[in-house]
């Protein structure tokens, strides 16, 4: 294989794997290799359909709006309590 997958190796052998991988792919610049590997990984992704993306976006917007309203209500309630407390004392 042309690709070296050594990023998940966390043993004492890491140094030898890294040194061998750099000699195997010596012709590629590190930045070029990074973008090539990134493009290959993006190709493996299972992307959602347009309908799934739209549906999930709507769900996120609804949940965000509900969370914002709940936080606003809680903040307003505590603000009211602080105002009452400050008026009494």
Residue, then its C-alpha position, 0 to 999 in steps of 0.5 A: x500500500x502507498x499509504x502509511x497508517x501509523x497515527x494510532x500506534x502508541x507503543x515504543x515502536x512509534x519512532x521506528x514506524x515514523x522514520x520508516x514512513x518518512x523514508x517511504x514517502x520522501x518525495x511528497x512534501x508534508x503539506x501535500x501529503x496531509x492534503x492528499x490524506x485528508x482528501x482520501x479520508x473525506x472520500x470515505x465519509x458517508x454524507x447525508x442526503x439533501x433531505x436528511x441535511x435539511x431535516x437535521x438542520x430544522x431539528x437543530x434550529x428548533x432545539x436551539x430556539x427552545x433552549x434559548x427560550x428556556x434560558x431566557x425564562x430562567x434568567x428573567x425569573x432570577x432577575x425578578x427574584x434579585x430585583x425583589x430581594x434588592x427592593x426589600x433590603 
